[in-house]
Amino acid sequence: MRARYVNVSIHEELAKKIDEYIKRSKNGYRSRAEVVSDALRRLFDKKL
C-alpha cells in the first residue's frame, strides 16, 4: 500500500528556522517535511 500524505501550513518564520536547522544539522535531513515528521514522531513517542 502506498503512503498517503497531507499538507500542513506553518508560519514563514518557523519555516526559516527549520531551513537553518537543516543547514547546520548533522542528522542528514533533506527537507522541512523530514524535520517536522521526525520531530512529531519523537514528541508522540515521548508523550504517548
Backbone as CSV, one residue per row, in Angstrom:
resi,resn,N_x,N_y,N_z,CA_x,CA_y,CA_z,C_x,C_y,C_z
1,MET,0.841,-1.177,0.000,0.000,0.000,0.000,0.887,1.242,0.000
2,ARG,0.550,2.203,-0.798,1.310,3.442,-0.910,0.966,4.417,0.204
3,ALA,1.970,5.102,0.719,1.744,6.095,1.773,0.946,7.266,1.224
4,ARG,0.081,7.787,2.056,-0.691,8.974,1.681,-0.193,10.135,2.526
5,TYR,-0.208,11.315,1.955,0.318,12.498,2.629,-0.722,13.605,2.673
6,VAL,-0.552,14.505,3.640,-1.371,15.715,3.741,-0.420,16.903,3.854
7,ASN,-0.909,18.075,3.551,-0.116,19.298,3.665,-0.480,20.029,4.948
8,VAL,0.515,20.674,5.551,0.315,21.477,6.748,0.988,22.823,6.512
9,SER,0.306,23.887,6.869,0.883,25.229,6.722,1.559,25.641,8.012
10,ILE,2.723,26.282,7.871,3.416,26.832,9.030,3.812,28.271,8.713
11,HIS,4.016,29.031,9.757,4.391,30.429,9.600,5.758,30.514,8.920
12,GLU,5.943,31.524,8.110,7.180,31.704,7.345,8.420,31.761,8.245
13,GLU,8.306,32.399,9.392,9.451,32.488,10.303,9.866,31.108,10.811
14,LEU,8.898,30.261,11.095,9.212,28.902,11.535,9.863,28.113,10.401
15,ALA,9.387,28.306,9.189,9.988,27.640,8.028,11.448,28.053,7.867
16,LYS,11.741,29.317,8.092,13.125,29.799,8.008,13.991,29.145,9.077
17,LYS,13.452,28.988,10.286,14.205,28.337,11.361,14.474,26.873,11.021
18,ILE,13.502,26.219,10.432,13.693,24.825,10.015,14.768,24.744,8.941
19,ASP,14.736,25.662,7.991,15.755,25.681,6.931,17.154,25.852,7.519
20,GLU,17.301,26.739,8.491,18.600,26.936,9.142,19.023,25.672,9.888
21,TYR,18.075,25.039,10.535,18.375,23.799,11.253,18.873,22.719,10.282
22,ILE,18.244,22.619,9.135,18.659,21.642,8.121,20.096,21.922,7.684
23,LYS,20.427,23.189,7.477,21.772,23.556,7.019,22.850,23.168,8.024
24,ARG,22.580,23.321,9.326,23.615,23.054,10.314,23.494,21.696,10.989
25,SER,22.445,20.974,10.693,22.226,19.669,11.315,23.151,18.609,10.736
26,LYS,23.549,17.691,11.578,24.373,16.560,11.153,23.512,15.301,11.009
27,ASN,22.199,15.455,11.081,21.274,14.322,11.022,20.893,13.922,9.602
28,GLY,21.351,14.664,8.609,21.080,14.310,7.225,19.688,14.654,6.721
29,TYR,19.025,15.588,7.379,17.703,15.999,6.898,17.841,16.657,5.529
30,ARG,16.921,16.328,4.631,16.941,16.895,3.287,15.797,17.862,3.030
31,SER,14.796,17.853,3.914,13.631,18.703,3.669,12.957,19.102,4.972
32,ARG,12.113,20.104,4.881,11.314,20.526,6.027,10.419,19.382,6.483
33,ALA,9.857,18.665,5.528,8.947,17.567,5.862,9.644,16.519,6.724
34,GLU,10.891,16.210,6.412,11.637,15.232,7.214,11.829,15.728,8.643
35,VAL,12.173,16.994,8.794,12.385,17.564,10.128,11.090,17.531,10.928
36,VAL,10.019,18.001,10.325,8.742,18.064,11.032,8.239,16.661,11.364
37,SER,8.329,15.737,10.432,7.883,14.364,10.692,8.675,13.732,11.831
38,ASP,9.991,13.913,11.812,10.828,13.347,12.865,10.513,13.979,14.220
39,ALA,10.347,15.289,14.235,10.039,15.988,15.486,8.701,15.524,16.060
40,LEU,7.707,15.360,15.207,6.397,14.911,15.683,6.435,13.469,16.162
41,ARG,7.168,12.604,15.451,7.318,11.218,15.903,7.942,11.169,17.294
42,ARG,8.998,11.955,17.478,9.674,11.983,18.782,8.748,12.509,19.871
43,LEU,7.981,13.551,19.559,7.037,14.108,20.524,6.001,13.059,20.913
44,PHE,5.411,12.391,19.938,4.371,11.416,20.234,4.923,10.189,20.952
45,ASP,6.131,9.773,20.623,6.744,8.645,21.327,6.974,8.988,22.793
46,LYS,7.324,10.225,23.046,7.603,10.686,24.408,6.314,10.860,25.214
47,LYS,5.273,11.380,24.570,4.039,11.737,25.259,3.052,10.569,25.371
48,LEU,3.098,9.628,24.449,2.073,8.568,24.445,2.510,7.347,25.170
